[in-house]
Amino acid sequence: MMNSEQVKLAVAPIGWTNDDMPDLGSEHTFEQCVSEMALAGFSGTEVGNKYPKDPKQLKHALELRGLRICSQWFSSFLTTRPYREVEQEFVQQLDFLEAMGAQVIGPAEQGFSVQGLSDVPVLSGKPVFDDAQWKQLTEGMNRLGRIAADRGFALCYHHHMGTGCQTLEEVDRFLDATDPDAVRLLYDSGHVAFTGADPVEAVKRYMSRIGHVHLKDIREAVFARVKREDMSFLDAVRSGVFTVPGDGSIDFPSIFRELDESGYAGWMVVEAEQDPAAADPLEYALKARSYIREHAGL
């Protein structure tokens, strides 16, 4: 069983309200979201678009509920915009996270990304970076990672469906070209499974670089239809391809065991985007929390 002194549990707001598809969960307020996170027994959360932008206001609301910010997504455009513009936005986000007491930032390269396009298939239509774009991405991420490290942050890169760093082969290339002291990996079980790879094998493969963990499960029957119909990422999410740990096909007990045996210390975040009208956020948060307690001992 995992060490509760080393591993903390958070849940992402994307189960309540979806930033990429605002109609999903538009009826859910920030207050409902964080109150139900606390009620379900989590101690942390990532940042959503409905969260107050003022750190004092946000911190007060979270402290009332015994929650804290563990990390935040960052959209990088190193392959399509000048580096200095990306760096300026990155530093601004670090300032916000520092004020919130967080220590992890999770960039994902959005240059040429199709993850937010409803009319482009996520598997057959993903971008493929050329050598020059790989150099822009990896050299830029090294620079951002050193800025983060100098301020006490861990930059944990988020491999993501619909981007140029989606497959395990692409993750390999990214990690081989980046500085382990400056750039860690945000391991996402659901995104690994979506590529057709084995999430347990991926944990073993990347364990020395993993600095942050997203836990999402995948519904195999829905995934089969996603592949058959060559769906976009957004349509796959709407169709229910993702769910919380224990509600799909991923072998989470083995993932927990690998993380524990490696001495992983950090956050594990339930981050399973679903249509809240079809999957009640509180019900599924409780389901995930119970499953993790039973299988990880947390």
N, C-alpha and C positions, 0 to 999 in steps of 0.2 A: 504494500500500500504506500501511496505517496506521502511525502513529508509536508504537513500543513504549515510548518515553519518556513519552508522554502518555496512552496507553490501556492499561489492565490488564485481564486476563481472570480471571473468577471463574466458579464453578459453584454452583448452589443445591442444597441437600440434598434438595429435593422429588423428585428423580429416584430417590433411594434409599428415602426414607420420607416419606409424605404426612401433613402435619399435619391436614388436613381429613378425611382418611379413613385413620385409623391402621392399619387392616388392610393397606393397601398398603405393603409394605416393613416390616412389624412385626418381621420376623426380622433386619433389618439394624441393627447397633449404630452408635453414634456413631463409634467407632474405625474400623470398616470404612468408613464413609462418608467421613471425612476422609482416611483413608489412600489410598483409591481416587481421590479428587479430586487428591491430590498425585501419585499414580502416573500419572494421565492428563495431567499437565502444567499444571495451573491454579495460580494464585498466591493466589487469594482465594475466599471463600465467604460466603454469607449465613447467617443464624442459623436453625436449626431447633429444634423442640421437644425433641429428644433431646440437644441441646448442653448441657454443664454451665452452670449459672446463675452459678457463681462465676467472675468474670473471670480470676483468677489460674490456676485450674485449666484453663479453656478456652484461655487464652493459651499456657500451657505445652504443651498437647496440639497446638495449631496450630503453634507454633514448631518443634516436633519434626519437623513435616512441611513446613515452609517455606510455611505458609499464614497468611493474616490475614483478619479480618472486614472486609468492604467496606461492608456496610449491613444493615439489618434492616427487615422489615415492621412497620408499626404499625397496629392496628385503631382507627380513630377512630369515635366515635359522637356527632358534633357535632349531628346532627339529632334525636337521641333521648335524650341525656343532658345534664345541666348542663355548661357549658363547663369549669368549674373541676375537675370530676372527670376530664375528658379531659386537661386540661393537667397535672394531677398525674401521671397515668400516662405522659404524653408525656415529662415531665421525668425521671421514673425511668428510662425507656428511654434517654434521652440520657445519663444518668449511666453506664449500663451500656456503651453504645457508646463513650463517651469513654474509659472504662477499657480498652476493647479497641482503641483507636486508630483507630476508624472515623470517617468524616466525612459519612456519608449516612444519612438515615432516610426510609423510604418509606411514608407513610400512605396508607390507602385507607378511604374512608368506608363504614362497615358498618351505619349506620342503615338499616333496612328491606332490607338486602341479602338476596338469595336465593341467593348463590353457594354457600352451605353446605347448602342444602335439596335433598334428593333428589327431592322430589315437586312441585317448581315449575319449569316450563320457563324456561331462562335467557334466551331471546330474547323470548318473548311474555309472560313473567311478571315481568320486571324492574321495580323500583320507578321511579317518575317523580316527581321532586321538584317541589313547588310553589314559588312565589316566596319564601315565608317560609323553607322548608327550604334553598333555594339560598343565601339570605342567611346562615343559620346556618352552613352549610358553608364558604362563601368567607370570611366575616368571621372565623370561628374558625380557619380554616387560615392566614389572614394573621397572626393573633396567634401561632399555634404556629410559623409560619415565622420570625417575628422573634425569638422565643425561641431557635430553633435557630441562626439566623444570628449572634446575639450570642455564641453559644458556639462558633462556627466550623464549624457543620454546614450542609449543604445539605438542606432539606426538599424531597424530590422526590415529588410526588403520583402515586400509582399508579392510573391509569384501569383499571377491572377489570370483567370480565363479571359480571353479576348485581347490579350496584350502580347507583345513581342517576347515576353518571358513567361511562357505558359507551360510548356512541356518540361519534363525532367532533364532532357538534353539541353534545353535552354537555361534551366536553373544551373546545371553543371557549368555551362559556359560563363554564366554570370558570376558564380562563386569563384571559379578558377581565375577570373580577371579582376577580382576585387580583393581588397586588403582585409584579412580576417580580423584585424585589430580595429577596423573602422566600420565594417559592414557585416551585419549578422543577417540571418534569414528569419522571416516570419513564416513558419510552417503552417499551412492550411490543409487540413485533412480532406475537406470537401473538394478543393480545387485540384489536389493530387488525384483523387478518385475520378474526377470529371475528365482528366486527361487519359484515363484508362490505366493508370499506373497503380501500384499497390501502396496505400498510405503507410503500412507498417514498414515495408522495405524503404520507403522514403525517409522515415524517421531514422532508421539505422544509417542510411546513406549520408544524411545531413546533420547528424546529431551534434557534431563539433561546432556547427555554425548556427544552430537554432537558438534564437534569443527571445522568441515570443511565439505563442501557439494559438491558433484559431481552431476550435472544435466545431465542425459541422458534418452531418451525416448525409448520405445520398440514398434516394429511393431508386432502386435498380429498375423497377418497372417503368418509372417515369423517365429515367435516364435512357433506357432502351428506345423510348419514343422520341426523345430529344435527338438521339443519333439518327434514328430512322427518318425523321422529318427534317433533319439538318436545321434545328432551331437556332435562333439568336440566344444570347445569354439571358436577355430580359424575358423572352418568352419561356425559356427553360425555368427561370425562377417563378414566373407566374404559374407555370404548370405544376410546380411543387417538387422540383428535382432535389432540393435541399430540405433537410429537417434537422432536428436536434440530435445529439448523440444518443444512441440506443433505439432510435426510431427508424433506422435504415440498415444498410448492409455492411458498414465499416466495422472492422475489428478493433474497437476502442480499448478493450482490456489489454490487448497486446501493445497498443500505442502507449497506454499509461505505464505498462511494465517497462518498455524501452526508455521512456523519459525518466522513470524513477531510477532504473539501474544506471543510467548515465549521470545521475546527480543533477538533473535539470532544476534550475531555480528561476522562478519568474512567474508570469501570468499565464493561465489558460483561460481563453475567452470563448464562451458559447456564442457563435456568430453564424446563425442559420437563417438566411433571408427566406421568408415565406410570405404568402398573402395572409395577413392577420385575420381576414374575414373567414378564411378556411382553416386556419391554425391559430386558435386563441393564444395570444402571446403569454399570458400568465400561465395558462395550462401547460404550454410547452416549456416555459422556463422552469416550472415546478418539475416537469417530467425529466428535463435535463439535469436539474440539480439532484434529484433522487438517484438517477442513474450514475452520476459521477460519484456521489457519496458511496453507493454500493460497490462500484468497480474500481475506484481510485482511492477510496478511504478518506476523501476530503469533505 
